[in-house]
Amino acid sequence: MEENTPAPTPGLEYGSDAIRTLDWKEHIRRRPGMYIGKLGDGTHADDGIYVLLKEVLDNAVDEYMMGYGKQIEVTLVENTITVRDYGRGIPLDKVKDVSSKMNTGAKYDSKAFKKSVGLNGVGIKAVNALSSEFYICSYRDGKCKAYLYRSGNVSEDYPLADAHEQNGTFVRFVADANIFPTYRYRDEFIEALLKNYVYLNSGMAIVFNGRRFYSKNGLVDLLNEKMTSEPLYPVIHLKGDDIEVVITHNNQYGEEYYSFVNGQHTTQGGTHLTAFREAASRTIKEYYNKNFDYSDIRNGIVAAVSIKVEEPVFESQTKTKLGSRDMGPEGPTISKFIGDFLKKELDNYLHKNAETSDILLKKILDSEKERKAIAGVTKLARERAKKANLHNRKLRDCRVHFNDTKGDNRDESSIFITEGDSATGSITKSRNVETQAVFSLRGKPLNSYGLTRKVVYENEEFNLLQAALNVEDGIEGLRYNKIIIATDADVDGMHIRLLLITFFLQFFPDLIKKGHVYILQTPLFRVRNKKDTYYCYNEEERIAAMNKIKVNPEITRFKGLGEISPDEFRHFIGPDIRLDQVTLRKEDLVKELLEFYMGKNTMERQNFIIQNLVVDEDEL
């Protein structure tokens, strides 16, 4: 045997009995990530339990898109979800096949579902397999057929029966707690999902626990819902066969887009969004017949694009990024289709609406003026950042990045923004070097409220942070899916959080709007004895831990991140990491929000602080 050849592992025989074929449900239950992305516990909008709901809703919405059923009813009681549509209903002799036989569905045949988003016969089966209980009933022409499954196995095969119900399909499921431990649905994530459906299908209503969601103006309503700054001009709304577009600008920095394919929210964009950005910029540039830089045209843009494609190809099972190049097997390229549409419709709109075109021209000129004013600073800052990146003591990078073209764990890529050597040291020593990077601040960052983009390049710390995130030209190149602010939970730590959030809101609001910014929760107490140790994030958890230990518990109050040893810190940034997502609602108008918290020390803010002051009894 050669010296470098590994010795055979004892007891490992490779015979025919080592080859196994998993049945459909066992494969889904063992490898759920292949079918629904990450699992999660319901604390994030893209967690698996919402994907399950979405798979059921997609089928109901596809029926509406084909012209059947104007209302969908959704209920949530504890963890039981029901979805009732009023479409055609599944053919009664195929209810079992559709719900439990892989690669079975109507969506392979474009005649029945020309531009659907369903998972080609996988989606509803994944919901079945990953549910502790799954019930499906089809109503069709006065008859009904139903099945009850438990963990993907048929529990009840109900006989064909008469029914006095409207045609359609009823689904009830409970996500399996063995696969989604300690999960809980959050109404706000479900409501956001349902709103997208009605914005994309104006005229369709979804009733959720008695609340009705309906949109008359389609994507215009979506943009008005999402915008947190006043638009500079009325939203441009363009609609054609298989395409709908809305565009406006505001005074925020950067670009903000919402893209959809066949009703699917493509959160990571794709070929259609790339085509839209290029075509919109080119059309506007040609309309004014001036050699504008595309970045000046797009600065402050807020837009949405929805297209319908035959047989779309997505870059992942969860369909967050479109990979298709063509509108269909015999259709034009997506780029040509969108380009031709905007060249005609957007150009016509600007010619007919002189007031809008004048406002847009002023916005472009203002962006150009500011960009040229800081051109010298930008060049020096880029050179400085490039040199610093080669030996940047502020950034301890990881190996996997969100903008990598390949890799199953791109979504896990994160960067901790820390303050102080001790906290930075603890996180750096305990992090996962594959997916977790660390960026170290030097004291409190500058208050950027009211400053222009110039400060991003003049301030070394901001410039290096921008370079680390790779967001200078927009968040398409973002290197980390999660930007985690990791500061002490004291007054100074809270102030640093506010300063960083102010920076992001001022110059990169899309990072927050698209859900990339988080606050790291760290324990306030450690309660232990010689046998057990509990880390507690609030007073209730501390009391519960003391009740478990009962006799002579040792209680440690953590004052800062630097007090937590790297060995302990490993628990808090591992699989059980607790994060609070920084979110922005429609009513949180960015300008007013920043002015209140970060502007001059107004009497209103002083009164707010006094009225909301909480005194920690342990400090008295």
C-alpha positions as CSV (number, residue, x, y, z in Angstrom):
1,M,0.0,0.0,0.0
2,E,1.3,3.5,-0.8
3,E,2.2,5.6,2.1
4,N,-0.4,8.3,1.4
5,T,-3.3,5.9,0.8
6,P,-5.8,6.0,3.7
7,A,-6.4,2.7,5.5
8,P,-9.9,1.2,5.0
9,T,-12.4,2.1,7.8
10,P,-13.2,-1.0,9.7
11,G,-16.9,-2.2,9.6
12,L,-17.8,-0.1,6.5
13,E,-18.9,-2.6,3.9
14,Y,-20.0,-1.3,0.5
15,G,-22.5,-3.9,-0.6
16,S,-25.9,-3.8,-2.3
17,D,-27.7,-3.5,1.0
18,A,-25.8,-0.1,1.5
19,I,-27.8,1.3,-1.4
20,R,-31.1,2.9,-0.4
21,T,-33.9,4.6,-2.2
22,L,-35.8,7.1,-0.1
23,D,-39.5,7.5,-0.8
24,W,-40.7,11.0,-1.7
25,K,-41.8,12.1,1.7
26,E,-38.7,10.7,3.5
27,H,-36.4,12.5,1.1
28,I,-38.2,15.9,1.7
29,R,-38.3,15.4,5.5
30,R,-34.5,14.5,5.6
31,R,-33.5,17.3,3.2
32,P,-36.1,20.0,3.7
33,G,-33.7,22.8,2.7
34,M,-33.5,21.4,-0.9
35,Y,-37.3,22.2,-1.2
36,I,-38.1,25.2,1.0
37,G,-34.7,26.8,1.7
38,K,-33.9,27.4,5.3
39,L,-36.1,26.2,8.2
40,G,-36.1,28.9,10.9
41,D,-38.7,29.4,13.6
42,G,-40.9,32.1,12.1
43,T,-38.9,35.2,13.3
44,H,-37.9,36.0,9.7
45,A,-40.1,36.5,6.6
46,D,-38.2,33.9,4.6
47,D,-38.4,31.2,7.2
48,G,-39.7,27.8,6.0
49,I,-43.1,28.0,7.6
50,Y,-44.0,31.0,5.4
51,V,-42.7,29.1,2.3
52,L,-45.1,26.3,3.1
53,L,-48.0,28.8,3.2
54,K,-46.8,30.4,0.0
55,E,-46.7,27.1,-1.9
56,V,-50.4,26.5,-1.1
57,L,-51.3,30.1,-1.9
58,D,-49.4,30.0,-5.3
59,N,-51.7,27.3,-6.5
60,A,-54.8,29.3,-5.5
61,V,-53.4,32.5,-7.1
62,D,-52.5,30.5,-10.3
63,E,-56.2,29.6,-10.5
64,Y,-57.1,33.4,-10.3
65,M,-54.5,34.2,-13.0
66,M,-56.2,31.6,-15.2
67,G,-59.5,33.4,-14.7
68,Y,-61.1,31.3,-11.9
69,G,-62.0,32.4,-8.4
70,K,-61.8,36.1,-7.3
71,Q,-61.4,35.5,-3.6
72,I,-59.1,33.4,-1.4
73,E,-59.7,32.8,2.3
74,V,-56.8,32.2,4.7
75,T,-57.1,31.5,8.5
76,L,-54.5,31.0,11.2
77,V,-55.5,29.6,14.6
78,E,-52.5,28.9,16.7
79,N,-50.3,27.0,14.3
80,T,-53.1,25.6,12.1
81,I,-53.5,27.3,8.6
82,T,-56.3,26.9,6.2
83,V,-56.5,28.1,2.6
84,R,-59.7,28.0,0.6
85,D,-59.8,29.1,-3.1
86,Y,-62.7,29.2,-5.5
87,G,-61.0,28.0,-8.6
88,R,-61.8,25.0,-10.7
89,G,-60.9,22.5,-8.0
90,I,-58.4,19.6,-8.6
91,P,-59.8,16.8,-10.8
92,L,-61.3,14.5,-8.2
93,D,-59.5,11.4,-9.3
94,K,-56.2,13.2,-9.1
95,V,-56.4,14.7,-5.6
96,K,-54.1,12.0,-4.1
97,D,-51.6,12.1,-6.9
98,V,-51.4,15.9,-6.8
99,S,-50.8,16.0,-3.0
100,S,-48.5,13.0,-2.6
101,K,-47.0,11.9,-5.9
102,M,-43.8,13.7,-6.9
103,N,-43.5,15.4,-10.3
104,T,-47.3,15.3,-10.7
105,G,-49.2,18.5,-11.6
106,A,-51.0,20.5,-14.3
107,K,-48.2,23.0,-14.7
108,Y,-46.0,21.0,-17.1
109,D,-48.6,21.7,-19.8
110,S,-48.6,25.4,-20.7
111,K,-52.2,25.1,-22.0
112,A,-53.6,24.7,-18.5
113,F,-51.2,27.0,-16.6
114,K,-49.5,29.2,-19.2
115,K,-47.6,31.4,-16.8
116,S,-47.7,29.9,-13.4
117,V,-45.2,30.1,-10.5
118,G,-46.0,26.7,-8.9
119,L,-43.1,24.3,-8.2
120,N,-43.6,22.0,-11.1
121,G,-45.4,19.4,-9.1
122,V,-43.2,19.6,-6.0
123,G,-44.7,22.5,-3.9
124,I,-47.8,21.0,-2.4
125,K,-46.1,17.7,-1.8
126,A,-43.4,19.5,0.2
127,V,-46.1,21.1,2.4
128,N,-47.7,17.6,2.9
129,A,-44.4,15.9,3.8
130,L,-43.3,18.7,6.3
131,S,-46.7,18.9,8.1
132,S,-47.7,16.8,11.1
133,E,-51.2,17.0,9.7
134,F,-52.3,17.9,6.1
135,Y,-55.8,17.8,4.9
136,I,-56.9,18.5,1.3
137,C,-60.3,18.5,-0.2
138,S,-61.4,19.4,-3.8
139,Y,-64.9,20.6,-4.6
140,R,-65.8,20.1,-8.2
141,D,-69.3,20.1,-9.9
142,G,-71.3,19.1,-6.8
143,K,-68.9,16.4,-5.6
144,C,-65.9,16.4,-3.3
145,K,-62.9,14.2,-2.6
146,A,-60.6,14.5,0.4
147,Y,-57.5,13.0,2.1
148,L,-56.0,13.4,5.5
149,Y,-52.2,12.8,5.8
150,R,-49.9,12.7,8.9
151,S,-46.2,13.3,8.2
152,G,-46.9,12.6,4.5
153,N,-48.6,9.2,5.1
154,V,-52.3,8.8,4.3
155,S,-54.3,8.7,7.5
156,E,-57.8,9.0,6.0
157,D,-59.1,8.3,2.5
158,Y,-62.5,9.9,2.5
159,P,-65.0,8.5,-0.1
160,L,-66.2,10.5,-3.0
161,A,-69.3,12.5,-1.7
162,D,-71.9,15.0,-2.7
163,A,-71.1,18.6,-1.8
164,H,-73.1,21.8,-1.8
165,E,-70.0,24.0,-2.1
166,Q,-68.6,26.2,-4.7
167,N,-65.9,24.7,-6.9
168,G,-62.4,25.1,-5.5
169,T,-59.8,23.6,-3.2
170,F,-59.5,23.6,0.6
171,V,-56.2,22.9,2.4
172,R,-55.5,22.7,6.1
173,F,-52.0,22.0,7.5
174,V,-49.9,22.1,10.6
175,A,-46.2,22.5,10.1
176,D,-44.3,19.6,11.9
177,A,-42.8,20.8,15.2
178,N,-40.2,18.0,14.9
179,I,-38.8,19.8,11.7
180,F,-39.6,23.4,12.8
181,P,-38.9,23.4,16.5
182,T,-40.5,26.1,18.6
183,Y,-41.9,27.9,15.6
184,R,-44.6,30.6,15.6
185,Y,-46.3,32.5,12.8
186,R,-46.1,36.3,12.9
187,D,-49.1,38.1,11.4
188,E,-47.0,40.9,10.0
189,F,-45.0,38.5,7.7
190,I,-48.2,36.8,6.5
191,E,-49.8,40.1,5.8
192,A,-46.8,41.4,3.8
193,L,-47.0,38.2,1.7
194,L,-50.7,38.6,1.1
195,K,-50.3,42.3,0.2
196,N,-47.8,41.4,-2.5
197,Y,-50.3,38.9,-4.0
198,V,-53.1,41.4,-4.3
199,Y,-50.8,44.2,-5.6
200,L,-49.8,41.8,-8.4
201,N,-53.3,40.7,-9.1
202,S,-55.5,43.8,-8.9
203,G,-59.1,42.7,-8.5
204,M,-58.3,39.6,-6.5
205,A,-59.2,39.6,-2.8
206,I,-57.6,37.7,0.0
207,V,-59.3,37.5,3.4
208,F,-57.0,36.7,6.3
209,N,-58.7,36.0,9.7
210,G,-61.5,38.3,8.7
211,R,-59.3,41.1,7.3
212,R,-59.7,41.8,3.6
213,F,-56.7,42.6,1.4
214,Y,-57.5,44.1,-2.0
215,S,-55.7,46.4,-4.5
216,K,-57.4,48.5,-7.1
217,N,-54.2,50.1,-8.5
218,G,-51.8,47.2,-8.6
219,L,-48.1,48.1,-8.3
220,V,-48.9,51.7,-7.7
221,D,-50.4,50.6,-4.3
222,L,-47.3,48.6,-3.7
223,L,-45.0,51.5,-4.2
224,N,-47.1,53.8,-2.1
225,E,-47.0,51.2,0.7
226,K,-43.2,50.7,0.5
227,M,-42.0,54.3,0.1
228,T,-40.7,55.9,3.3
229,S,-39.9,59.3,1.6
230,E,-42.2,61.5,-0.4
231,P,-42.0,61.0,-4.2
232,L,-40.8,63.9,-6.2
233,Y,-43.4,63.3,-8.9
234,P,-46.6,61.2,-9.3
235,V,-45.8,57.5,-9.8
236,I,-45.5,56.5,-13.5
237,H,-47.6,53.5,-14.1
238,L,-47.1,51.5,-17.3
239,K,-49.0,48.3,-18.2
240,G,-48.9,46.0,-21.2
241,D,-49.3,42.3,-22.1
242,D,-47.2,40.3,-19.6
243,I,-45.6,43.4,-18.0
244,E,-46.4,46.0,-15.4
245,V,-44.0,48.8,-14.4
246,V,-44.1,51.6,-11.8
247,I,-41.4,54.3,-11.4
248,T,-40.8,57.4,-9.4
249,H,-37.8,59.2,-7.6
250,N,-37.4,60.6,-4.2
251,N,-34.6,62.4,-2.4
252,Q,-33.0,59.4,-0.8
253,Y,-29.7,57.9,-1.9
254,G,-29.3,54.7,-3.9
255,E,-31.8,52.6,-5.8
256,E,-34.8,50.7,-4.6
257,Y,-36.5,48.0,-6.6
258,Y,-39.2,45.4,-6.2
259,S,-39.3,42.7,-8.9
260,F,-41.7,39.9,-9.6
261,V,-42.1,37.0,-12.1
262,N,-45.5,35.3,-12.5
263,G,-46.5,36.7,-9.1
264,Q,-43.3,35.4,-7.4
265,H,-41.4,38.1,-5.4
266,T,-37.8,37.7,-6.7
267,T,-36.1,39.3,-3.8
268,Q,-32.7,38.8,-5.3
269,G,-33.7,40.1,-8.7
270,G,-32.4,38.3,-11.8
271,T,-32.4,38.8,-15.6
272,H,-35.6,40.8,-15.6
273,L,-34.4,43.3,-13.0
274,T,-31.1,43.8,-14.8
275,A,-32.9,44.4,-18.1
276,F,-35.3,46.8,-16.4
277,R,-32.5,48.9,-14.8
278,E,-30.6,49.2,-18.1
279,A,-33.6,49.8,-20.3
280,A,-35.1,52.5,-17.9
281,S,-31.8,54.3,-17.7
282,R,-31.2,54.2,-21.5
283,T,-34.7,55.4,-22.3
284,I,-34.5,58.3,-19.9
285,K,-31.0,59.2,-21.2
286,E,-32.2,59.1,-24.9
287,Y,-35.3,61.1,-24.0
288,Y,-33.3,64.1,-22.7
289,N,-30.6,63.5,-25.4
290,K,-27.9,64.3,-22.9
291,N,-24.8,62.2,-22.0
292,F,-26.0,61.5,-18.5
293,D,-24.3,58.9,-16.3
294,Y,-26.6,56.0,-15.6
295,S,-25.9,56.3,-11.8
296,D,-27.2,59.9,-11.8
297,I,-30.4,58.8,-13.6
298,R,-31.0,56.0,-11.1
299,N,-30.0,57.8,-7.9
300,G,-33.2,58.0,-5.8
301,I,-35.2,55.8,-8.1
302,V,-38.0,53.7,-6.5
303,A,-39.5,51.2,-8.9
304,A,-41.2,47.9,-9.4
305,V,-41.4,45.5,-12.4
306,S,-43.6,42.5,-12.8
307,I,-43.4,40.2,-15.9
308,K,-45.1,37.0,-16.8
309,V,-42.9,34.4,-18.4
310,E,-43.6,30.9,-19.9
311,E,-41.7,28.1,-18.2
312,P,-39.5,30.4,-16.0
313,V,-36.2,29.1,-14.8
314,F,-35.1,30.2,-11.3
315,E,-31.6,30.0,-9.8
316,S,-32.9,28.2,-6.7
317,Q,-35.8,26.0,-5.5
318,T,-37.3,28.9,-3.6
319,K,-37.4,31.1,-6.7
320,T,-35.8,34.3,-5.4
321,K,-33.8,35.0,-8.5
322,L,-34.8,34.6,-12.1
323,G,-32.3,33.0,-14.4
324,S,-34.4,32.8,-17.6
325,R,-33.1,34.7,-20.7
326,D,-36.3,34.4,-22.8
327,M,-40.0,35.2,-22.3
328,G,-40.8,31.6,-23.4
329,P,-39.7,28.8,-25.8
330,E,-40.7,30.9,-28.8
331,G,-40.7,34.4,-27.3
332,P,-38.2,37.3,-27.5
333,T,-35.4,37.7,-24.9
334,I,-36.4,39.2,-21.6
335,S,-34.0,42.1,-22.3
336,K,-35.5,42.9,-25.7
337,F,-39.1,42.5,-24.4
338,I,-38.6,45.0,-21.5
339,G,-36.4,47.3,-23.5
340,D,-38.9,47.6,-26.4
341,F,-41.8,48.2,-23.9
342,L,-40.0,51.0,-22.0
343,K,-38.6,52.6,-25.1
344,K,-42.2,53.0,-26.4
345,E,-44.2,53.5,-23.2
346,L,-41.9,55.4,-20.9
347,D,-40.7,57.7,-23.7
348,N,-44.3,58.4,-24.6
349,Y,-45.2,59.1,-21.0
350,L,-42.3,61.7,-20.6
351,H,-43.4,63.4,-23.8
352,K,-47.0,63.7,-22.6
353,N,-46.2,64.7,-19.0
354,A,-43.9,67.7,-19.2
355,E,-44.2,68.6,-15.5
356,T,-42.9,65.1,-14.5
357,S,-40.1,65.2,-17.0
358,D,-39.0,68.6,-15.7
359,I,-38.9,67.4,-12.1
360,L,-37.0,64.2,-13.2
361,L,-34.5,66.3,-15.1
362,K,-33.8,68.5,-12.1
363,K,-33.3,65.4,-9.9
364,I,-30.8,64.0,-12.4
365,L,-28.9,67.3,-12.6
366,D,-28.8,67.6,-8.8
367,S,-27.3,64.0,-8.6
368,E,-24.8,64.8,-11.3
369,K,-23.7,68.0,-9.6
370,E,-23.2,66.3,-6.2
371,R,-21.3,63.4,-7.8
372,K,-18.9,65.7,-9.6
373,A,-18.4,67.8,-6.5
374,I,-17.1,64.8,-4.6
375,A,-15.3,63.2,-7.5
376,G,-11.9,64.1,-6.2
377,V,-12.7,62.8,-2.7
378,T,-14.2,59.7,-4.1
379,K,-11.1,58.8,-6.1
380,L,-8.8,59.3,-3.2
381,A,-11.2,57.3,-0.9
382,R,-11.4,54.4,-3.3
383,E,-7.6,54.2,-3.6
384,R,-7.4,54.3,0.2
385,A,-10.0,51.6,0.6
386,K,-8.4,49.4,-2.0
387,K,-5.0,49.6,-0.1
388,A,-6.7,49.1,3.2
389,N,-8.6,46.1,2.0
390,L,-5.3,44.3,1.4
391,H,-4.2,44.7,5.0
392,N,-7.3,46.1,6.7
393,R,-7.1,45.7,10.5
394,K,-10.7,46.8,10.8
395,L,-12.1,43.8,8.8
396,R,-11.7,40.2,9.7
397,D,-13.3,38.7,6.6
398,C,-15.0,35.3,6.1
399,R,-14.7,32.9,3.2
400,V,-18.3,32.7,2.0
401,H,-20.0,35.9,0.7
402,F,-23.6,36.7,-0.2
403,N,-22.6,37.8,-3.7
404,D,-20.8,34.6,-4.6
405,T,-22.2,33.0,-7.7
406,K,-22.3,29.6,-6.2
407,G,-22.6,28.1,-2.7
408,D,-25.4,26.7,-0.7
409,N,-24.6,28.7,2.4
410,R,-24.4,32.2,0.8
411,D,-27.4,33.3,2.8
412,E,-25.6,32.5,6.1
413,S,-22.9,35.1,5.3
414,S,-22.8,37.8,7.9
415,I,-20.7,40.6,9.3
416,F,-20.6,41.8,12.9
417,I,-20.0,45.5,13.4
418,T,-18.4,45.8,16.9
419,E,-16.9,48.6,19.0
420,G,-13.9,48.2,21.3
421,D,-11.0,45.8,21.3
422,S,-12.4,43.4,23.9
423,A,-15.8,42.9,22.2
424,T,-14.0,42.5,18.8
425,G,-11.6,40.0,20.3
426,S,-14.4,37.9,21.8
427,I,-16.4,37.7,18.6
428,T,-13.3,37.2,16.4
429,K,-12.1,34.2,18.4
430,S,-15.5,32.5,18.6
431,R,-16.9,33.2,15.1
432,N,-17.3,30.8,12.2
433,V,-14.6,31.9,9.8
434,E,-16.5,30.4,6.9
435,T,-19.6,32.6,7.1
436,Q,-19.0,35.3,9.8
437,A,-16.8,38.4,9.3
438,V,-16.1,41.1,11.9
439,F,-15.7,44.9,11.3
440,S,-14.3,46.8,14.2
441,L,-15.3,50.5,15.0
442,R,-13.0,52.9,16.7
443,G,-15.2,54.5,19.3
444,K,-18.5,56.2,18.3
445,P,-19.0,56.8,14.6
446,L,-19.8,60.2,13.2
447,N,-23.4,61.4,13.4
448,S,-24.1,61.5,9.6
449,Y,-27.6,63.1,9.9
450,G,-28.1,65.9,7.4
451,L,-24.7,65.4,5.8
452,T,-24.2,64.6,2.1
453,R,-22.8,61.5,0.5
454,K,-19.4,63.2,0.6
455,V,-19.0,62.2,4.2
456,V,-19.0,58.5,3.2
457,Y,-15.8,59.1,1.4
458,E,-14.2,61.7,3.7
459,N,-14.7,59.7,6.8
460,E,-12.2,56.8,6.8
461,E,-14.4,54.5,9.0
462,F,-17.5,54.9,6.8
463,N,-15.5,54.5,3.6
464,L,-14.0,51.3,4.8
465,L,-17.4,50.0,6.0
466,Q,-18.9,50.8,2.6
467,A,-16.0,49.0,0.9
468,A,-16.3,46.0,3.2
469,L,-20.0,45.7,2.4
470,N,-19.4,46.4,-1.3
471,V,-22.5,48.7,-1.7
472,E,-21.1,51.8,-3.3
473,D,-22.8,51.0,-6.6
474,G,-26.0,49.5,-5.0
475,I,-26.8,46.5,-2.9
476,E,-26.7,44.0,-5.8
477,G,-23.1,43.3,-4.9
478,L,-23.7,43.1,-1.1
479,R,-21.1,40.8,0.4
480,Y,-23.0,39.8,3.5
481,N,-26.7,38.8,3.8
482,K,-26.8,39.9,7.5
483,I,-25.2,43.1,8.8
484,I,-25.3,42.6,12.6
485,I,-24.7,45.5,14.9
486,A,-23.0,44.0,18.0
487,T,-22.7,46.6,20.7
488,D,-23.2,46.7,24.5
489,A,-26.7,47.0,25.8
490,D,-25.8,50.2,27.7
491,V,-26.3,53.9,26.9
492,D,-23.1,54.1,24.8
493,G,-24.0,50.9,23.0
494,M,-27.5,52.2,22.2
495,H,-26.0,55.4,20.9
496,I,-23.7,53.6,18.6
497,R,-26.6,51.5,17.2
498,L,-28.5,54.7,16.5
499,L,-25.5,56.3,14.7
500,L,-25.0,53.2,12.5
501,I,-28.7,53.0,11.7
502,T,-28.7,56.7,10.8
503,F,-25.8,56.1,8.5
504,F,-27.6,53.2,6.7
505,L,-30.9,55.1,6.5
506,Q,-29.2,58.2,5.1
507,F,-27.1,56.5,2.4
508,F,-28.1,52.9,2.0
509,P,-31.8,52.7,3.1
510,D,-32.4,49.6,0.9
511,L,-30.2,47.6,3.3
512,I,-32.8,48.1,6.0
513,K,-35.8,47.9,3.7
514,K,-34.7,44.6,2.3
515,G,-34.1,43.2,5.7
516,H,-30.3,43.0,5.9
517,V,-29.6,44.9,9.1
518,Y,-29.9,43.3,12.6
519,I,-29.1,44.0,16.2
520,L,-27.3,41.1,18.1
521,Q,-29.0,40.1,21.3
522,T,-26.6,39.0,24.0
523,P,-27.4,37.6,27.4
524,L,-27.7,40.0,30.4
525,F,-27.3,37.2,33.0
526,R,-25.5,33.9,33.6
527,V,-27.2,31.7,36.2
528,R,-25.3,28.5,37.1
529,N,-24.3,26.0,39.7
530,K,-21.7,23.2,39.5
531,K,-24.0,21.2,37.2
532,D,-26.0,23.5,35.0
533,T,-25.5,26.9,33.3
534,Y,-28.3,29.1,31.9
535,Y,-27.8,32.3,29.8
536,C,-30.7,34.7,30.3
537,Y,-31.6,37.6,27.9
538,N,-34.2,39.2,30.2
539,E,-35.5,39.3,33.8
540,E,-38.1,36.6,33.1
541,E,-35.5,34.1,31.8
542,R,-33.3,34.9,34.9
543,I,-36.2,34.1,37.3
544,A,-37.0,30.9,35.4
545,A,-33.3,29.8,35.5
546,M,-33.1,30.4,39.2
547,N,-36.3,28.4,39.8
548,K,-34.7,25.5,37.8
549,I,-31.5,25.5,39.8
550,K,-33.3,26.3,43.1
551,V,-30.3,25.9,45.5
552,N,-27.5,28.5,45.7
553,P,-27.5,29.8,42.1
554,E,-24.5,31.9,41.1
555,I,-25.7,34.9,39.2
556,T,-23.4,37.0,36.9
557,R,-24.6,40.3,35.4
558,F,-22.9,41.0,32.1
559,K,-22.1,44.7,31.6
560,G,-20.6,44.4,28.2
561,L,-19.7,42.1,25.3
562,G,-16.0,42.2,26.4
563,E,-16.9,40.5,29.7
564,I,-18.1,37.3,27.9
565,S,-15.3,34.8,27.2
566,P,-14.8,33.6,23.6
567,D,-15.8,30.1,24.7
568,E,-19.1,31.4,26.0
569,F,-19.6,33.8,23.1
570,R,-19.5,30.9,20.7
571,H,-23.0,29.9,21.9
572,F,-24.5,33.3,21.3
573,I,-23.4,33.7,17.6
574,G,-23.9,30.0,16.6
575,P,-27.0,28.2,15.4
576,D,-29.1,29.6,18.3
577,I,-28.1,33.2,17.6
578,R,-30.8,35.8,18.6
579,L,-31.2,38.7,16.3
580,D,-33.6,41.6,16.2
581,Q,-34.2,42.7,12.6
582,V,-34.2,46.5,12.0
583,T,-37.4,47.2,10.0
584,L,-39.0,50.3,8.5
585,R,-42.7,50.8,8.1
586,K,-44.6,53.0,5.8
587,E,-45.4,55.4,8.7
588,D,-41.7,55.7,9.5
589,L,-40.9,58.5,7.1
590,V,-37.1,58.5,7.1
591,K,-36.6,62.3,7.1
592,E,-38.9,62.9,10.0
593,L,-37.5,59.8,11.9
594,L,-33.9,60.9,11.6
595,E,-34.7,64.5,12.4
596,F,-36.4,63.5,15.7
597,Y,-33.7,61.1,16.9
598,M,-30.5,62.5,15.4
599,G,-31.2,66.2,14.8
600,K,-30.7,69.1,17.2
601,N,-31.6,68.3,20.8
602,T,-35.3,69.4,20.5
603,M,-37.7,69.8,23.4
604,E,-39.9,67.1,21.8
605,R,-37.1,64.5,22.1
606,Q,-36.3,65.5,25.7
607,N,-39.9,65.0,26.6
608,F,-40.0,61.7,24.8
609,I,-37.0,60.4,26.7
610,I,-38.4,61.5,30.0
611,Q,-41.8,59.9,29.3
612,N,-40.2,56.6,28.2
613,L,-37.4,56.4,30.8
614,V,-37.0,53.0,32.3
615,V,-34.9,52.8,35.5
616,D,-33.1,49.5,36.1
617,E,-33.7,48.6,39.7
618,D,-30.4,46.7,39.8
619,E,-28.5,50.0,39.3
620,L,-30.2,51.7,42.2
